Amino acid sequence: MEEKDCAVCADFIVVKALENGVTIIGLTRGKDTKFHHSEKLDKGKVMIAQFTEPTSAMKIRGKAWILTKHGTVEAGE
């Protein structure tokens, strides 16, 4: 697939776990949204994730910093 065919494919997020057991879940795009991948992070661990043609959304459970090109968000309580 060429880059021009998937405009969101260049979007990345950075997730830094602020507690043990932070879960990152990738969700598919299309008619039916489904879970297709998950990762668990322990406190202090960082994951850099990229949106792709099949990945339209990410769900993050637990206390974490999420950095995007749009800004920073803290998830969890």
C-alpha positions in Angstrom: 0.0 0.0 0.0 1.3 3.4 -0.9 1.4 6.2 1.8 -1.1 8.4 -0.1 -3.7 5.5 0.1 -3.8 5.8 3.9 -3.5 9.3 5.2 -3.7 8.3 8.9 -0.9 5.7 8.6 1.7 8.2 9.6 0.0 9.1 12.9 1.8 7.8 16.0 1.0 7.9 19.7 3.3 7.4 22.6 2.0 5.7 25.8 3.9 5.7 29.0 2.6 3.5 31.8 2.3 5.3 35.2 1.3 2.1 36.9 1.7 -1.7 36.4 -0.8 -3.4 34.1 -1.7 -0.6 31.6 -3.4 -2.2 28.6 -3.3 -0.9 25.1 -5.9 -2.5 22.7 -6.0 -2.0 19.0 -9.4 -1.7 17.3 -10.1 -2.5 13.6 -11.7 -0.1 11.2 -14.5 -1.1 8.9 -18.1 -2.2 9.2 -17.6 -4.1 12.4 -15.1 -2.7 15.0 -13.2 -5.6 16.7 -10.3 -6.0 19.0 -7.2 -7.2 17.0 -4.2 -6.7 19.3 -3.4 -5.9 22.9 -0.3 -5.1 24.9 0.3 -4.8 28.7 2.8 -2.3 30.0 4.4 -2.1 33.5 5.1 1.2 35.3 7.7 3.3 33.4 7.5 1.3 30.2 6.8 3.2 26.9 5.2 2.0 23.7 5.1 3.9 20.4 2.2 2.8 18.3 1.2 3.7 14.8 -2.3 3.9 13.3 -2.4 1.6 10.2 -4.9 0.7 7.6 -6.6 -2.0 9.8 -6.1 0.0 13.1 -8.6 2.8 13.5 -8.6 3.3 17.2 -6.7 2.4 20.4 -8.2 1.9 23.8 -6.0 2.4 26.9 -6.9 1.1 30.3 -5.0 2.2 33.4 -3.0 5.2 34.5 -0.8 6.4 31.6 0.4 9.4 29.7 -0.6 9.5 26.0 1.3 11.8 23.7 0.0 12.6 20.2 0.6 15.3 17.7 -2.6 17.0 19.1 -1.2 17.1 22.7 -0.9 15.1 25.9 -3.6 13.3 27.8 -3.4 11.5 31.2 -5.6 8.3 31.3 -6.8 6.7 34.5 -7.7 8.1 37.9 
